[in-house]
Amino acid sequence: MENQTHNTMGASPCEAELQELMEQIDIMVSNKKMDWERKMRALETRLDLRDQELANAQTCLDQKGQEVGLLRQKLDSLEKCNLAMTQNYEGQLQTLKAQVRELFTV
């Protein structure tokens, strides 16, 4: 009986110490959880900013692509115009050469 009383009395301080340790563990886990949640929010914010930067870059790239398309159309148009003017010039030059030949052969 004495052993049982001694064990009960001895268990009580152990139980109190165990309870205190459990509370400390709960506090540590809670602190780690709050730290992890804070880090997750910071990462989510950074990710949101990166997503916005990427969206802005994509919009800019799309606009530049449209500008390149318009510039290519203008270049094609100018090249066609230049070719037509060159052909016209060469035709006029041939006509002038023919007229000059006629003048010297007469």
Buried (B, 14 or more C-beta within 10 A) or exposed (E): EEEEEEEEEEEEEEEEEEEEEEEEEEEEEEEEEEEEEEEEEEEEEEEEEEEEEEEEEEEEEEEEEEEEEEEEEEEEEEEEEEEEEEEEEEEEEEEEEEEEEEEEEE
